[in-house]
């Protein structure tokens, strides 16, 4: 299995004890936020396959990290 590149901390600090959110997590959260914004507020998303959506958001985050390397 290949190592997951996280992009490092999303909000780096000089504090060596604070790891915080990775850039990968931040990108995935932003992708999820965008995806959720496409749903009308009255729509019931209880039937959405949440595991699939979560994996897809991290795939999007990985693509964004890869694009940063190019």
C-alpha positions in Angstrom: 0.0 0.0 0.0 1.4 3.4 -0.9 1.9 6.1 1.7 -0.9 8.8 1.7 0.6 12.2 1.1 -1.2 14.6 3.4 0.3 17.9 2.2 1.5 18.7 5.7 -0.4 20.9 8.1 -3.2 23.0 6.8 -2.5 25.8 9.3 1.2 25.4 10.3 2.5 26.9 13.5 5.8 27.0 15.3 4.2 24.9 18.1 5.9 21.4 18.0 3.1 19.9 20.1 0.3 20.9 17.8 -0.3 18.7 14.7 -3.8 19.9 13.7 -5.6 19.3 10.5 -3.6 18.2 7.4 -4.0 19.9 4.1 -5.5 16.7 2.8 -8.2 16.9 5.5 -8.8 20.5 4.7 -9.2 19.9 1.0 -11.6 17.0 1.7 -13.7 19.1 4.0 -13.9 21.9 1.4 -14.9 19.4 -1.3 -17.6 18.0 1.0 -18.8 21.5 1.7 -19.1 22.3 -2.0 -20.8 19.0 -2.7 -23.3 19.5 0.1 -24.1 23.0 -1.1 -25.6 21.6 -4.3 -28.4 19.9 -2.3 -31.6 21.9 -1.6 -32.1 22.5 2.1 -35.3 20.6 2.1 -33.8 17.4 0.5 -33.4 14.4 2.8 -29.8 13.1 2.5 -30.4 10.2 5.0 -30.3 7.7 2.1 -27.0 9.0 0.8 -24.1 6.4 1.0 -22.0 8.5 3.4 -19.0 6.1 3.3 -18.9 6.5 -0.5 -19.1 10.2 -0.3 -16.4 10.4 2.3 -14.0 8.3 0.2 -14.8 10.3 -2.9 -14.0 13.6 -1.0 -10.6 12.2 -0.1 -10.1 11.2 -3.7 -10.8 14.8 -4.7 -8.4 16.0 -2.0 -5.7 13.6 -3.3 -6.2 15.0 -6.8 -5.8 18.5 -5.5 -2.6 17.6 -3.7 -1.3 16.0 -6.9 -2.1 19.1 -8.9 -0.1 21.2 -6.4 3.0 19.0 -7.2 2.8 19.6 -10.9 
